[in-house]
């Protein structure tokens, strides 16, 4: 496991950045295909329960057994993770709501920014995730999970065609990067802080078969260098974010 010492940490990053990077080596980075319990499908579709569990283990003071938590989150009573289609935004929000009430006795904020269909009680009305909010949200009382869409780009139409999606854990940021823990095996099976560059789309459309599409692409974030893009996709675009504050 790759862990930076406190001395190295202070040398690598300026004092002004420490608040946003304070927890990157403490939040878990579980690989979804390390899930092997019965009915899990070897974790192939378990990115959402794994990404959420990374943060909840940390918020609990590392008092939770992570594989057991992943198993619970994936069940119908929580996220209702499908072995064929993974976990939708509605499932993540309802699962986080239920588990947060059980583990922490409730929460102060649970809300969603993005274009995907979701229950109205969690709505912010914001379709394009706010990068300023993203870069200031992680603490020992708060967490965020990113729903990344895989897109193929049609230059002639200036359209981004959605092929599928993936959930990752936001663990921090610096001036130019979001720092992520990616549960996919393509991101490696050892602990890794992924410093991911991003840019804002200036024009075009996001299109696909999901409710909420098409939508104007302007203002959405493309995750670039440092992120492990799924084979067959041209771009990883931030479709939405779930925010939790205890």
C-alpha positions in Angstrom: 0.0 0.0 0.0 1.4 3.4 -1.0 1.3 5.8 2.0 3.0 9.2 2.1 4.6 10.1 5.5 3.7 13.4 7.1 7.1 14.8 6.4 6.8 14.0 2.7 3.3 15.4 2.6 4.5 18.7 3.9 7.3 18.9 1.4 5.2 18.0 -1.6 2.4 20.5 -1.1 2.3 24.1 -0.1 0.7 25.0 3.3 -2.3 26.7 1.4 -3.2 23.4 -0.2 -3.1 21.2 3.0 -6.7 21.7 3.9 -7.9 20.2 0.6 -5.4 17.3 0.7 -5.6 16.6 4.4 -7.4 13.3 4.1 -6.3 11.8 0.8 -4.1 9.1 2.5 -6.7 8.3 5.2 -9.8 7.6 3.1 -10.0 4.0 1.8 -9.3 2.9 -1.8 -10.9 -0.5 -2.2 -10.9 -2.2 -5.6 -14.4 -3.4 -6.6 -13.3 -6.7 -8.1 -11.8 -7.7 -4.7 -15.4 -8.3 -3.7 -16.0 -12.0 -3.9 -19.0 -12.9 -1.7 -21.9 -14.9 -3.1 -24.2 -12.9 -5.4 -21.7 -10.1 -6.0 -20.7 -11.0 -9.6 -17.1 -10.6 -8.5 -17.8 -6.9 -8.0 -17.9 -6.0 -11.7 -20.9 -3.7 -11.2 -20.1 -2.7 -7.6 -18.4 0.7 -8.2 -21.1 2.7 -6.4 -21.3 0.7 -3.1 -17.5 0.5 -3.1 -16.9 4.2 -3.8 -19.4 5.1 -1.0 -18.0 2.6 1.4 -14.5 4.2 1.0 -15.8 7.4 2.6 -18.2 5.9 5.2 -15.4 3.8 6.7 -13.4 7.0 7.1 -16.3 9.0 8.5 -17.0 6.2 11.0 -13.5 6.4 12.4 -12.5 3.2 10.7 -14.8 1.2 12.9 -16.6 -0.5 10.0 -15.6 -3.7 8.2 -15.5 -2.5 4.6 -16.5 -5.7 2.8 -19.5 -6.2 5.1 -20.5 -2.6 4.4 -20.2 -3.0 0.7 -22.4 -6.1 0.8 -25.0 -4.2 2.8 -25.0 -1.1 0.5 -25.5 -3.3 -2.6 -28.7 -4.9 -1.3 -32.2 -4.0 -2.5 -32.9 -2.3 0.8 -30.1 0.2 0.3 -28.7 0.9 -3.3 -30.3 -2.0 -5.1 -27.2 -2.6 -7.2 -27.8 -4.6 -10.4 -25.4 -7.2 -11.6 -26.2 -6.1 -15.1 -26.6 -2.3 -14.8 -24.8 -1.3 -11.7 -26.3 1.5 -9.5 -28.3 4.5 -10.5 -28.3 7.9 -8.9 -31.6 7.2 -7.1 -30.1 4.0 -5.6 -27.0 5.8 -4.4 -29.0 8.6 -2.8 -31.5 6.3 -1.1 -28.7 4.0 0.1 -26.7 6.8 1.5 -29.8 8.2 3.2 -30.6 4.9 4.9 -27.1 3.9 5.9 -26.3 7.4 7.2 -29.3 7.4 9.5 -28.3 4.0 10.8 -24.6 4.7 11.3 -24.6 8.4 12.3 -28.1 9.0 13.5 -28.9 11.3 10.4 -27.1 13.9 8.4 -27.2 17.7 7.8 -27.1 17.6 4.0 -27.6 14.9 1.3 -28.1 16.4 -2.1 -27.4 15.9 -5.8 -26.0 18.1 -8.6 -26.3 16.7 -12.1 -28.6 15.9 -15.0 -29.6 12.3 -14.0 -33.0 11.4 -12.7 -33.2 11.5 -8.9 -35.7 11.9 -6.1 -36.9 15.5 -5.6 -36.0 15.6 -1.9 -32.3 15.5 -2.8 -32.5 18.0 -5.7 -30.4 21.2 -5.8 -31.8 22.1 -9.2 -28.2 22.3 -10.5 -27.5 20.3 -13.6 -23.8 21.1 -14.0 -21.7 20.1 -11.0 -20.1 23.2 -9.3 -16.3 22.8 -9.3 -16.0 25.3 -6.4 -18.2 23.2 -4.3 -16.3 20.1 -5.3 -13.0 21.6 -4.3 -14.1 22.5 -0.8 -16.4 19.7 0.3 -14.1 17.0 1.8 -13.7 16.9 5.6 -13.9 14.5 8.5 -17.7 15.3 8.5 -18.4 15.3 4.8 -18.0 13.3 1.6 -18.8 13.4 -2.1 -19.1 10.7 -4.8 -18.8 11.4 -8.5 -20.9 9.8 -11.2 -18.7 9.9 -14.3 -20.2 9.2 -17.8 -18.3 7.5 -20.6 -18.8 9.3 -23.8 -17.8 8.9 -27.5 -17.5 12.1 -29.4 -19.0 12.8 -32.8 -17.1 15.8 -34.1 -19.4 16.4 -37.1 -22.5 16.7 -34.8 -20.5 18.2 -31.9 -22.2 15.6 -29.7 -21.0 13.4 -26.8 -22.8 10.1 -26.9 -23.1 8.4 -23.5 -22.0 4.8 -23.4 -22.2 4.1 -19.7 -21.1 5.3 -16.3 -18.9 4.8 -13.2 -18.8 6.0 -9.6 -15.6 7.2 -7.9 -14.7 8.7 -4.5 -13.7 12.3 -4.2 -11.0 12.6 -1.5 -9.5 16.1 -2.0 -8.2 18.6 -4.5 -5.5 21.1 -5.3 -5.5 24.1 -7.6 -5.4 22.1 -10.8 -6.7 18.7 -9.8 -9.5 16.7 -8.3 -8.1 13.8 -6.2 -10.0 10.6 -6.6 -10.0 7.0 -5.4 -11.2 4.9 -8.3 -12.6 1.4 -7.5 -12.1 0.1 -11.0 -9.3 -2.5 -11.5 -8.0 -0.5 -14.5 -6.9 2.1 -11.9 -4.7 -0.5 -10.2 -5.2 -2.8 -7.2 -2.9 -0.9 -4.8 -3.7 2.3 -2.9 -3.4 5.3 -5.2 -4.3 9.0 -5.0 -5.3 9.9 -8.6 -4.6 13.6 -9.3 -7.0 14.2 -12.2 -6.9 17.3 -14.4 -10.2 18.7 -15.6 -11.5 21.3 -18.0 -14.9 22.9 -18.7 -16.7 22.0 -21.9 -17.5 25.1 -24.0 -20.2 23.8 -26.4 -21.9 20.8 -27.9 -24.5 18.4 -26.5 -24.6 15.3 -24.2 -26.8 12.7 -25.8 -28.0 9.2 -25.0 -30.8 7.0 -23.9 -30.9 8.0 -20.3 -33.7 10.2 -18.8 -32.3 13.7 -18.6 -30.6 13.6 -22.0 -30.0 15.4 -24.3 -28.6 18.4 -22.5 -26.3 21.2 -23.5 -22.7 20.2 -22.7 -21.5 23.7 -22.0 -20.4 24.0 -18.4 -19.9 20.2 -17.7 -16.4 19.0 -16.6 -14.2 16.6 -18.6 -11.9 14.6 -16.4 -8.6 14.3 -18.3 -5.0 13.4 -17.5 -4.7 11.2 -14.4 -8.0 9.5 -14.9 -8.4 5.9 -16.1 -10.9 6.1 -19.0 -12.8 3.0 -19.9 -11.7 1.3 -23.2 -13.9 2.4 -26.1 -14.7 5.9 -24.6 -13.2 9.1 -25.8 -14.1 11.2 -22.8 -15.0 10.9 -19.1 -17.5 13.6 -18.3 -18.8 14.4 -14.8 -22.5 13.7 -15.0 -23.3 14.3 -11.4 -22.2 14.5 -7.7 -23.8 13.2 -4.5 -22.8 15.4 -1.5 -23.1 14.3 2.2 -22.5 16.4 5.3 -23.0 14.9 8.7 
